[in-house]
């Protein structure tokens, strides 16, 4: 499932790059490219609205897919074993039993 979501995120990133590159930062953008044809078909204001809505929608889709992807991550088995105590029923005194304090030296 993670690989499918990763592919969808990459496709959405390509679409977002398209929307960003097509827009002109000075306001010309797609409508300036097509000249009067863009004005007659969609209108100058309409084309910039479509590009802006497409940019924000694609960004939202990418963010949503990233959140969805995190829900499918699993903790690696090595980390799960480290987090769980090995002797859950043993008292704490028995765990330190192997290390005893050295006996005091005899007095002369």
C-alpha positions, 0 to 999 in steps of 0.5 A: 500500500505504501508503494501505491501511495508513493506513486500517487504522491510522485504523480501529484508532484509532477502535476503540481510542477506543471501548474507552477511552471505554467503560471507566470508570476507577473500575471500573464501565465497561460492566458498570455501564452495563448493571446486572444484565443485564451481570452475568447475561450476561457477569459483572462481572469478565468484561466488564472483562477483555474491554475491557482485552484489547481495548484492549491488542490494538488498541494492539498492532495499531496499533503493528504497522501503524506498523512495517509502514508504515515498511517500505513508505516509499521515499526520494524521488528528490531525496534519492537523487540528492543522496546519490549522488556525481555523478562516482564514478570521478573522482579527488578532485583533479579535483573541485577543479580549477575553483578554483585558488589565485591567482598570487603578486603580482610582487615590485618 
